[in-house]
Amino acid sequence: MSDGPHILVVDDDSRLRELLRKFISERGFRVTTAAQSADAEAKLKSLAFDLLVLDVMMPGEDGFSFTRQIGRS
């Protein structure tokens, strides 16, 4: 595991999520992934992240509404 900045990748597409995780981690970043906004929200409560990469077209709560929600907390 890298000591670099920690990035949370949120995407409902498991293939894309894994490609992003691999690509970003190979560049020295720590990467945590989530398949949906509820999973991401739980991880945000227990871990510190430097950056979020969000899918804006997820089913249920999309990346735009999730960003608004976490911006209020």
C-alpha positions in Angstrom: 0.0 0.0 0.0 1.3 3.5 -0.9 1.7 6.4 1.5 0.5 8.8 -1.2 -2.8 10.7 -1.2 -5.9 8.6 -0.6 -8.5 8.5 -3.3 -12.0 7.1 -3.1 -13.4 5.8 -6.5 -17.2 5.4 -6.6 -18.6 3.7 -9.6 -21.4 1.0 -10.1 -19.5 -0.6 -13.0 -17.1 -3.1 -11.4 -14.9 -3.4 -14.5 -14.4 0.4 -14.7 -14.0 0.7 -10.9 -11.2 -1.9 -11.0 -9.5 -0.3 -14.0 -9.5 3.0 -12.2 -8.2 1.5 -9.0 -5.3 -0.2 -10.8 -4.4 2.9 -12.9 -4.5 5.2 -10.0 -2.6 2.9 -7.6 0.1 2.3 -10.1 0.8 6.0 -9.9 1.5 6.0 -6.2 -1.9 6.8 -4.8 -3.8 4.8 -2.2 -7.2 3.8 -3.6 -10.4 2.7 -1.9 -13.4 1.8 -4.0 -17.2 1.8 -3.5 -19.9 0.4 -5.8 -22.6 2.9 -4.7 -23.2 6.0 -2.8 -24.3 4.2 0.4 -21.0 2.3 0.5 -19.0 5.5 -0.2 -20.8 7.3 2.6 -19.9 4.6 5.1 -16.3 4.7 4.0 -16.2 8.5 4.3 -17.3 8.2 7.9 -14.4 5.9 8.8 -11.5 6.9 6.5 -10.0 10.2 5.4 -9.7 10.8 1.6 -7.8 13.5 -0.3 -10.0 13.2 -3.5 -13.2 11.6 -4.6 -13.7 10.2 -8.1 -17.5 9.8 -8.6 -19.6 8.3 -11.4 -22.3 10.9 -12.2 -24.7 8.4 -13.7 -25.0 5.8 -11.0 -28.4 4.2 -10.4 -30.1 5.4 -7.3 -28.2 8.4 -6.0 -26.0 9.9 -8.8 -22.6 11.5 -8.2 -24.1 15.0 -8.4 -26.6 14.5 -5.6 -24.1 12.6 -3.5 -21.6 15.5 -3.8 -24.3 17.9 -2.6 -25.2 15.6 0.3 -21.6 15.2 1.6 -21.0 18.9 1.1 -23.8 19.6 3.7 -22.2 17.4 6.3 
